[in-house]
Amino acid sequence: MEIKTIAMAGTLESSDVSIIVEPNHGEGIILELNSLVEKQYGEQIKSVVLQTLEELKVKNATVKINDKGALDCVIIARLQTAVSRAAQIETFNWGEEK
């Protein structure tokens, strides 16, 4: 998925995360993490972000994460939203229909 513009999702409220996704033409993935719990969970947060970007097929982006203690599921949802906005995608495939 190609990141075309800067986009954001999330808030700075407790237990949430604010994620900004920016184009990074040909430079790979750059993560900038600022978290209240970085010492305890920084590697887990980075792992969740990188895995989600891989699933979304994002190869080049700068991702700025300002975490206020969000759970993994919240991080994933905010990242999916920010990436979709940055790629200017108006519909999201929520999974296989049954």
C-alpha positions as CSV (number, residue, x, y, z in Angstrom):
1,M,0.0,0.0,0.0
2,E,1.4,3.4,-1.0
3,I,1.3,6.2,1.6
4,K,0.4,9.3,-0.3
5,T,-0.2,12.0,2.3
6,I,0.1,12.7,6.0
7,A,-2.7,11.2,8.1
8,M,-3.5,10.8,11.8
9,A,-5.8,8.6,14.0
10,G,-6.3,8.4,17.7
11,T,-6.2,10.8,20.7
12,L,-4.0,11.7,23.5
13,E,-6.4,10.5,26.1
14,S,-5.5,7.9,28.7
15,S,-5.4,4.3,27.3
16,D,-5.4,5.5,23.7
17,V,-2.7,6.2,21.1
18,S,-2.2,8.9,18.6
19,I,-0.6,7.7,15.3
20,I,0.7,9.9,12.5
21,V,1.6,8.2,9.2
22,E,3.7,10.1,6.6
23,P,5.1,9.2,3.2
24,N,8.7,8.1,3.2
25,H,9.6,7.5,-0.4
26,G,11.9,4.6,-0.8
27,E,13.4,4.8,2.7
28,G,11.6,1.8,4.3
29,I,9.8,2.0,7.7
30,I,10.8,4.6,10.3
31,L,9.2,4.4,13.7
32,E,9.2,7.2,16.3
33,L,7.8,6.0,19.6
34,N,6.9,8.2,22.6
35,S,5.2,6.1,25.3
36,L,4.4,6.4,29.0
37,V,5.2,2.7,29.2
38,E,8.1,2.5,26.7
39,K,10.5,0.8,29.1
40,Q,8.1,-2.0,29.9
41,Y,6.3,-2.4,26.5
42,G,8.2,-0.4,23.9
43,E,9.4,-3.5,22.0
44,Q,5.9,-5.0,22.0
45,I,4.4,-1.8,20.7
46,K,7.0,-1.7,17.9
47,S,6.4,-5.3,17.1
48,V,2.6,-4.8,16.8
49,V,3.1,-1.7,14.6
50,L,5.6,-3.5,12.3
51,Q,3.5,-6.6,12.0
52,T,0.4,-4.5,11.2
53,L,2.3,-2.5,8.5
54,E,3.5,-5.8,7.0
55,E,-0.1,-7.1,6.9
56,L,-1.2,-3.9,5.2
57,K,1.7,-4.2,2.7
58,V,3.2,-0.8,3.7
59,K,6.8,-0.8,2.7
60,N,7.7,2.9,3.0
61,A,6.4,5.2,5.8
62,T,7.3,7.3,8.8
63,V,5.1,6.3,11.7
64,K,5.0,8.6,14.8
65,I,3.4,6.9,17.8
66,N,2.4,8.8,20.9
67,D,1.1,6.1,23.3
68,K,-0.8,6.7,26.5
69,G,-1.1,3.0,27.5
70,A,-3.2,1.6,24.7
71,L,-3.8,-2.1,24.3
72,D,-2.5,-3.9,21.2
73,C,-6.0,-4.0,19.7
74,V,-6.3,-0.2,20.0
75,I,-2.9,0.3,18.4
76,I,-3.8,-1.9,15.5
77,A,-7.2,-0.2,14.9
78,R,-5.6,3.3,15.1
79,L,-2.8,2.3,12.8
80,Q,-5.2,0.7,10.2
81,T,-7.2,3.9,10.2
82,A,-4.2,6.2,9.9
83,V,-2.7,4.1,7.0
84,S,-6.1,4.0,5.2
85,R,-6.4,7.7,5.4
86,A,-2.7,8.3,4.4
87,A,-3.2,5.9,1.4
88,Q,-6.5,7.8,0.6
89,I,-8.5,4.5,0.7
90,E,-12.2,5.1,1.3
91,T,-13.2,1.5,1.9
92,F,-11.6,-1.0,4.1
93,N,-11.7,-4.8,3.7
94,W,-12.7,-6.0,7.2
95,G,-12.1,-9.6,6.3
96,E,-13.6,-12.4,4.4
97,E,-17.4,-12.6,4.1
98,K,-18.9,-15.8,5.2
